[in-house]
Amino acid sequence: MKEQEENNVCAEETYRGLFTQLAKPLRNYLIYRGSEEGQADDLVQDAFIKLWENCGKVIPSKAKSYLYTIASNAFKNEMAHLKVRLKFVNANPKANTSIETPEFKMEEEEFKVRLEAAIADLPETQREVFLMNRIDKMTYNEIAEALGVSVKAIEKRMGKALKTLRSKIKELK
């Protein structure tokens, strides 16, 4: 029995020993590859989590290789994702600049405040359905089930809410 536990990464003592022995060198390896310290810490933690999740499949003698492979692949994936983001930003210079004027921002903020007030003024049943649909992204069927009413009732409440909000928005313009 003792021999089986020693060949199993799931044994707490074995896992703890691997962490103590390998966490710092793995972190340093990732930093040497170009990772920032915080990112390296996260990648090491994720690698050890994956080791724990697959502890029954990994024998202690292969754990080091497993951890380095997992961390290295995760680092490569993050760098590839970063390259894609940078390529997009460089290809679309307007995507990362704001051309909004202070007046536009002020009008937008005023509109937002008025819209929130209009939503707050809706009758409770309409406001509830509107927010469940637009904020929580629930379907009419899901809302009907949650509130214990028919889908037709939800459609009617939503229709009234939208009609009320449209008229209030016209008043705002």
LINKA-V388106 format. One record per pair of residues at least 24 apart in sequence whose ideal C-beta (glycine too) atoms are under 8 Angstrom apart, sorted by the first residue. I is the first residue (numbers start at 0). J is the second residue. If there is no record, write none. Layout:
BEGIN
I&J + I&J
END
This chain:
BEGIN
5&59 + 6&58 + 6&59 + 7&54 + 7&55 + 7&58 + 7&59 + 8&50 + 8&51 + 8&54 + 8&55 + 8&57 + 8&58 + 8&59 + 8&62 + 9&51 + 9&54 + 9&55 + 13&59 + 14&50 + 14&51 + 14&54 + 17&50 + 17&59 + 17&62 + 17&63 + 17&66 + 18&47 + 21&62 + 21&63 + 21&66 + 22&47 + 25&66 + 25&67 + 25&70 + 28&67 + 28&70 + 29&70 + 29&71 + 29&74 + 32&71 + 32&74 + 33&78 + 34&74 + 38&74 + 38&77 + 42&70 + 42&73 + 42&74 + 42&77 + 43&70 + 45&69 + 45&70 + 45&73 + 46&70 + 46&73 + 110&171 + 113&167 + 113&171 + 114&164 + 114&167 + 114&168 + 114&171 + 117&163 + 117&164 + 117&167 + 117&168 + 118&164 + 120&167 + 121&160 + 121&163 + 121&164 + 124&156 + 125&156 + 125&157 + 125&159 + 125&160 + 125&163 + 126&160 + 128&153 + 128&156 + 128&157 + 128&160 + 129&156 + 129&157 + 129&160 + 129&161 + 129&164 + 132&157
END
